[in-house]
Amino acid sequence: MDHRMSTEEGSIHLKISELQKLSETFSSGATIFEPQGGIEKRESSNADSMSPTTTTTPAIRAPEKKLTLFALQLAVLEKAATGLGTLGFIWATVVLLGGFAIKLDKTDFWFITIILLIEGTRIFSRSHELEWQHQATWSIADAGINSFRALRSSSHFLIRTVKAFFGPILAVQKPSQHTRELTRTTDAASPRFRDHHRMPTRTWKSSDVPLLPFSQWVFLSRNVSKLLHWLQIISALACVVLSLMKLIKHNYGEVEKGDDDKKNRQSALNIFYALALAEALLFLTEKAYWEWKVIYQKLLDEVNKECEFGPSGMVSIRRFFYDAYSRCVNGSIFDGLKMDMVTFAMDLLDSTSPDEQLIGVRILRQFAMHERFSSDTLQKIGINISVIERLVEMLNWTDPQDEEIRRSAAEILSKLAGKKQNSLRVAGIPGAMESISSLLQTNRRNSGAADEIGEKNIIFDHANYGFWTFNHLGLLILKKLARNHDNCGKIGNTRGLLPKIIDFTHAEERLLKDENVATSQILTVKRSLQLVKMLASTTGSTGRHLRKEISEIVFTISNIRDILRYGGKYPMLQKLGIDILTSLSLEEDATERIGGTGGVMKELFNIFFKEKVPESQIPVRIAAGEALTMLALESRSNCYHILKLHVLERLIGALEVPLLRESAARILRNLCTFSGEDYFNQLKGVKVAAPTVLQAIMSEENKLQEVMVGLAAHVFKFMTSEEARIMFDKAGITEAGLASKLVQILKKHQYPPIKTPRIRRFAIELVIWMMRDKATNVCIFKDLEMEMVLENVLETTAELESFNIFSGTVGLSRHSTTIHSLAEIVLKLLADK
């Protein structure tokens, strides 16, 4: 399998260090056994990527400002030259040819006529010069905002073409040489597209348009522009030469005395030639300034370097500059200053030209991925719904010729989805989830039979398309969108999307044990597991629906089992898989499916009891304990599966291991509570844990104390009074001491604590056992004023104490007996004595 992840192959850049970052996977916070903030916690843990788009950031100097300023400076010279040329044209036609036409010297008449033809053609053809310039410099169809399509649609196409042919035109540098260089660098940067250059199928490529029939090479639009470039220079030089000849020689002919009709002729001619000279010199100054900035100071290359566009980015820079210059020339000189690269790129996305779309999406991708420009770029994209819709639409472009456009659009959306508000906008676009789903290149063949499932078909990379790149990007976008609760529901409701995601969680033994496995393959599994974990941990009715859908996919649990069994080298994958099982266990049906899948329980216990593990695997052991606790909760069949594994003694031993004792106590309590009377004899061995449990109750606090109190109430049910006395003696604790500790716990927690919501309930359960076990214990509790303590408990009970587990702030698995009923039992026992 060839998983190319290089830039040349058009793939995303993988951060290998991501695989060592366990903070995201191994975060230690609130567990499922206490209420938590749910989705808010999920979002806050990703504060960096989920910061609002309106966050104030320091102003970044945009590199394109140099181009817009340069365009304004050129436009000032151009408009000044055009103004002088217009004035000279008016002066010649009205004053000279109008007043002195028949009285001019023959040389002056022809000099004026030639200059007028040159300048008049340049002035009146100015509106189309830049259109030709677009065609001369780029091999891009329909060149931009001020494009060739205006000329093409005109009814005076031929007349204007001939007029423009004789007019001058600007150029950045010698087009023939530059075009060849540009083509070579662009092709070198993207070899995959050398043989797949996208061409409009129903329209002409403007640089290849034959302007006249049978014209062959000369009248191709891209070649006409080359002629116009040199004619423009020659015409300006001709104006300078002709004007200087006349201004130096002053050979305007003799004016006879008394000939009033010719007495102002010399002054009129001097003014005209001076205007023509000034206009030509201004134009040549503009040309020289242009050449100086572009050729010698390499302004365009400098901006391209600052933007980090690479060799192919020169096309984008040139396109932007010409459009800014066109605005300055054709409108106000300040119009070009209003342009910026991001807005320019967004405009190009709406083009029907594939080349323009590619330029636009390349610019947006580079700026969205660049640390300096990312925030501003994403903010502008985020508030433009039409641009987001266009990017989402591009995800469906599966033609190999559109690969770079599609990939760039996916990368932009992956950055955009990292912002909270933008993720809502992306997911809110009709068909967005289906478009993102199209990036995941895996499917199952339809078997055509109801009694079998089609074989999974993974599409590998090949020479002309990087499918695995799109898999990574699709999973990344979905992962960022899943940080929002509403988006999770949309992901779950998208037809065929969840099975695709689950297919990517599959990692066979060969892959997990291979020393030379590609990092990209592990990253694919990791991202898919992260996404499933986020979906499975969603709160509310949406979460219930998602957990049901995920658990009903027949490959979900078996894929995770394989990771637990063979993924010892990848603790982060095991941790993610275990967390998924824990979340799925919130649903009764899913709990039974997990317990009924062969090997899952066994692998979880293997991880839980594994000793001498590196520090990176400690969170995996803790997670395994939590998963086993959930699987044993209210599931008689799963308790049976656990007892069949003969792990009771090891669980009792784990009560003395600081890392495992909390989870071991919970598992043992659930086994004692939910196994039923049929397994009483198998569980009698748990009574040997009593001394450890009693010592923990007396010495520990918070969560550990809570679970030990809860376990004690059930452990003592397996003993006679005599056996219980022996256990107290072994622990070195008296019954009066334990009674005092329980009263102290109830007094300490006047209100149900969030971190240990069941501690008062468990304490009362243990009090009931003690009072029923020995009548003397009733007297002890009376002396400790238990009745008054219980009255306070009855006044401060809350729903918080009624549940075993929580999904966010919603309680699940309600206790069968209310804390009120338990308190009433104690009060009755006290009253009966």
Buried (B, 14 or more C-beta within 10 A) or exposed (E): EEBBBEEEBBBBEBEEEEBEEBEEBBEEEEBBBBBBBBBEBBBEBBEEBBBEBEEEEEEEEBBBBBBBBBBBBBBBBBBBBBEBBBBBBEBBBEBBBEBBEEBBBEBBBEBBEBBBEBBBBBBBBBBBBBBBBBBBBBBBBBBBBBBBBEBBEEEEEEEBBBBBBBBBBBBBBEBEEBBEEBEEBBBEBBEBBEEBEBEEEEEBBBBEBBBEEEEEEEBBBBBBBBBBBEBBBEBBEBBBEBBBEBBEEEEBBEBEEEEEEBEBBEEBBBBBBBBBBBBBBBBBEBBEBBBEBBEEEEBBEBBBBBBBBBBBBBBBBBBBBBBBBBBBBBEEBEBBBEBBBBEBBBBBBEBEBBBBBBBBBBBBBBBBBEEBBBBBBBBBBBBBEEBBBBBBBBBBBEEBBBBBBBBBBBBBBBBBBBBBBBBBBBBEBEBBBBBBBBBBBBBBEEEEEEEEEEEEEBBEBEEEBBBBBBBBBBBBBBBBBBBBBBBBBBBBBBEEBBBBBBBBBBBEEEBBEEEEBBBBBBBBBBBBBBBBBBBBBBBBEBBBBBBBBBBEBEBBBBBBBBBBBBBBEBBBBBBBBBBBBBBBBBBEEBBBBBBEBEBBBBBBBBBBBEEEBEEEBBBBBBBBBBBBBBBBBBBEEBBBBBBEEEBBEBBBBBBEEEBBBBBBBBBBBBBBBBBEEEBEEBBEEBBBBBBBBBBBBBEBEEBBBBBBBBBBBBBBBBBEEEEBBBBBEBBEBEBBBBBBBBBEBBBEBEEBBEEBBBBBBBBBBBBBBBBEBBEEBBBBBEEBEBEEBBEEBEEEBEEBBBBBBBBBBBBBBEBEEBBEEBBEBBBEBBEEE
